[in-house]
């Protein structure tokens, strides 16, 4: 059971990034309101002491924070049916000047002293990085699952790996990755070109139909300004199948500055983006509910030196075997050069990484991170 004000909170979701400026708070807020739209009781807490975003992104009905029992209990503010707390609500005027050693306990107190009441989900908007606050919350709050937020750049991918590894070390499964600013579409230009072609075609077509279609496809095609991203690579490395690509969309940032979440204000004008948040919320709920089954279905993977086989033992007791050479060939790491794999390659250590993958250390110095699904048949 969770302690303090969290005792009636059913599930806790952490939304994290190891790099600032990737849209983590935007994701947290819209995920929370998408969950609320699906009928759940939801709260969101902003744990960034030094740069709280929640008070700017969501304006509560009554922004004044109330205290009870001599100040030991904090009553959350509320907006559109979602309970909220942030240091920006508690101390809206002064900057927080706090040493690192005091920051983590302060955040934990804010989180546990807030009287959340009965919630189905509490979304924690984590500060960027992998420091004291992140580790303290990960170890003390009993977080059920994490959503990692990134952008397409290579540096951001490296930070995603750090984030997933941090959560794995403290036993928190990463159930989804959101890639913000994944592409850009000039929807306004597309509408104007189509209107121009339609206007000119009132008397006679300006262009042949095939040329017209090609032109419209060209101006409406997504532009990958920062590259194609790494969602497929993440799925291959970690087995994280729930990945989402959100566009570089001015309406998202405008909503973040307006005090009303994009999910509530922009759904009608940008239904495709709103549907992504709906899908994220649904998939996170499904993953959390399936975690116990997934954990129970996780096989034990060992190397049997006598048979020179890697053995996967499922929870039903079934053994599946694969040769070390074949297993190594299935490794999708860019440093794994198949032509250089020798017949005497063997694993020297195998250990689980989260609920979906194992890490394998090989006798030639290579390391593989392999989803169970890449070599074990019949998993859920």
N, C-alpha and C positions, 0 to 999 in steps of 0.2 A: 504493500500500500504506500502511496506517495504521502509526503508529509505536509503539514500546514494547510495552506489554502488550496493545495493541489489534490487533497485527499478524495475529492469527488470528480476528478478529471479522469476520463476513461483512457484516452490515447493522446500521446504527445508527439508532435511532428517537428523536427528541426529543419529549418531551411538555411543552408549555409553556402558560403563560397570562401575560397582562400584568397581571393583578390577583390578589392573594392571596385565599385563602379560597373558591375556586371548585371545589375537589375535584380539583386537578391530581395530587396525590400519590396519591389514591385511584384515579384513572384509571391512573396509571403502574403501580402495584402490580398491579391486577387485569388490566391488559393483559399484563403480563409473565407472570403465572400462567396466563392464558388461552392465550398462545402456548406455554407449557410443556406445557399439557394437549393441545395439538395436535401434540406430538411434537418440538418444536424445542428446541435447546440455547439457554438464555436467561440473560442477566444483567441486573441493574438497578443503576444508580448514582444516588444522591441527591446532587445538586450544590449544595444549599442549605447553605452554611456556617453561616449564622446561625440557622437554624431547621430542622435536619434532621428529617425525618419518618419515614424508613425504619426506624430502630431501634424506634420505637414501633409501627409498623404491621405489621412482620414480625419475629418473634423467631427468630433463627437457631439451629441445633442447637448450635453453639459460638460464642458472641458475641465471643470473644477474637480479635483480628486478629493474624496472624503476619507477621513481616517476614523477608526473606531477603537475601542478598548485602549484608550490612552495613547493612540498612535501606533499600536502594534499590529493593527489590521488595516489593510488598504482596500478600499472599495473601487473596483474597476470602473472606468468610464465605458460608455456604450455608443455605438453608431450602427444603425440599420440592422439591429439584432445581433451584432457581434460585440463581445466584451473585449476591452483593450486596456493595455497598460504599457507605459513607457516612462523613462526618467524625464522625457520631455513634457509629460503631463504633470508629473510631480514637481518638477523644477523648470517651469517654462521660460524663465528669463535669464538665469545665470548659466555660464559654462561650467561643465564638470571638470574640475582639476583634481584628479585622483591618481595616486600611484598604483602601479600594476598589482601589487600585493593586496591592495584593498578593493580593487575593482571587482574581482570575481566574487568575494563574499557579499559585496553590495548588490550585485545582480541577483545572486541566489536569494538574498533576503527579499528583494523586490518581487521576485517570482513566487516565493513560498508564502509571503505575508499577504499577497493579494488574494482576496476572497472570491475565487472564481466560481464557486458553486458547482452545480452539476453541468459538466461539459462532455460532449462526445469527443471533441478534438480541441487541443490547444496547439496553436502554431507558434513556434519560437523563431523569431527573426534573429538569427545569430549575428554577431559582429564578424567582419571579415577576418580570415586568418585561422591559425591553429594554436592559439595561445592559452593563457590561464582560464579565461572566461569560458571558452569552448570546452576545454577539458573538464573544468569543474562542473558545468551543467551536464555534460555527457555522462559523468560518473555519479552525479548526485540526484538528478531529476528523473531518472528512469525513462529515457526517451525511447519511444517505440520504433521510430523509423526516421530516416533523413532524406531530404531532397537537396541535391547539389545543383547550384546554378553557375553557369559559365557563359563564355562567348566563343566564337569560332577560332580566335587566335591561338597559335601554338603555345604561347605562355600561359594562357588560360587553361589549356588542356593539362599542362604540367601541374597547375594548381588543383585541378579536379582530382588528379591522381593522389595528391597529398591529402585532399579532403576525404576521399573515399578510404584511404589508408588510415587516417586518423579515426574515423568512425569505426572501421573494422577493428582497430586495436582496443576500442572500448566496448566492443560487442554490439554496435548499433548498425543494423542493415541499411544500406543505401538503396532505396526503392525506385528512384527516378532521377533523371538528369534533365534540366531545362537549359537550353541553349538560346540565350537572348541575342538580339541583333544578328540573327543568323543570315538574314538576307534583306534586301530592300526591293519593294515594288512600287513603281510610280503609278498608283491607281488613278490619280487625277489626270495625268497625261493620257492614260489609256482611255478614260471616259471622253476626254476632249477630242482625241483622234477618232474615236468611234462616232461621236456626234458629228464631227466634220465630214466624215465619209458618208454618214446617213443623210446629212443635209445636202451634200452634193449629188447624192444618188436619187434625189426626188424627181429630177428630170431624166437623167441618164447616169448609169454607174460611172464613178470616177476611175475605178480599177476593176479588173476581173476579180471574180469572187475568190479564187485561190490566192491571188496577190493580196487582196484585202485581208483575208484570214491570216496570211503570213505576217503582214504588217502589224495587225492587232496582237498576234502572238508575240511578236518581237518587243513591242512597247510594254506589254504586260508581263513579260517574263521576269522571274526573280533575278536580282543582281546580287551575287555573292561577294560583297565588297571586302569582307575580311577572310575570304576563303570558304570552302565547303564545310568546315567544322569537323568534329571528331566523334559524332554520335555513334556511327557504325563501329568505330574502333573501340569505344567504351563498351558497347554491347559484346564485342568479341573478347575483350580483356576480362571484364568483370561479370558478364552475364546479365548486365542491367538492360532489360528490354524496354523499359518505359522511358523513352527519350522524346523530347519535344523541341521543335524549332520555331521560335517566335521572331517575327520580322522587326526590323528597325522602323518603328511606327511612331510618328509625332504624337498621335492621340494618347499613347501610353504615358509618355512623359507629361503631357498636358494634364491628364487626369491625376497623375501623381502630385502635381502642383496645385490642383483645384480643391483638394480636400475631400473628393469623392472618388472611390475606386473606379478604375476603368471598367471592371466587370459590371458595375451598375450603370455607368454613363455611356460606355462605348459599344455595348453589345449589339445595339441596333445598327450602328454604322459600320462596325467591324465584326460581323458575326463569326468569321473564321477564327479570329483571335480569341474571342469569348469561348468558342467551342474547344479550343486548346486547353483553356483553364478548366472547363468542365471535364474534359478527358483526364487532365492531370489529377483533379480531385477524385474522380471515380476510380482511377487506377491506383492512387495512393491508398484509398480505402480498401480496395480489393487486395492489394499487396499486404497491408497490415493484417487483414483478416486471414490471409493465407500463410502468414509467416510461420506460425506454429506447424502447419502441415508441411511447409517447405523445409523447415528445420528438421522435422521428424523424418522427411524423405531423403535428407542429405546422406549420401553413401560414405562409408569409410574407405579411404584409398590408401593402399600400402604397396610396397615393392617386395615381392617374393623372390629373394635372390636364388633360392633353390631351383625354382622354375624359370628364373629370368623373365618374369612377367609382372606387370603392374596389375594389381587385383583391386577391383571395386566391389565392395560388399554392401548391398542394399539393405534397408531396414527389414526386408522380408527374408534376409539370409541368402539371397541369390548372389552368386559370384559372376562377375564379368571380367574377362582378362584381355589385356592388350599388350603387345610387345613394347618395350621401351623405345625402339626405333620408330614404330608406327605412331606412338603417342607423341614423340618429339616432332614428327613430321606434321602433326596437327596443330602445333604451336603456331599462333599467328603473329608472334612478335616480329617486328621488322629486323631485329638483330639475329633472328633464327634463319640461317642460310641453309636450305635443305641439301644443297649439293655438298656441304661440308659435314653433314651428319654421318658419323661412323657407326659401324655395326656394334661396337662395344660401348656405346653410350648408355648410361644408366642413371637413374635418379638416386641421389644420396640423402635427400630429405623431401618429405611431402607433408604439407600442413594446410588446413582449411583457411580460406580468406573470405570471411563473411559467410552468407548462406548459399552462394551461387558458384563459388570457384575454389580452386586449390592453387597454391604456389608450389612449384617443383624446382628444387635445386639439383643441377645435373653435375656429373663427374667431370665434364669439360669446362665447368665454370658458368654455363648459361643458366638463366633463370626464366621459368615459364609461369605465366599466370593464365590458367585455363578454366573456363566455365565447365562445370560437370556435364552440361548438355553436349559439349564437344566430344566426349568420349564415353559417356555412360548412357545407355539406352533405357527408355521407359520412365524417365523422371517426370514428376508433375510439372 
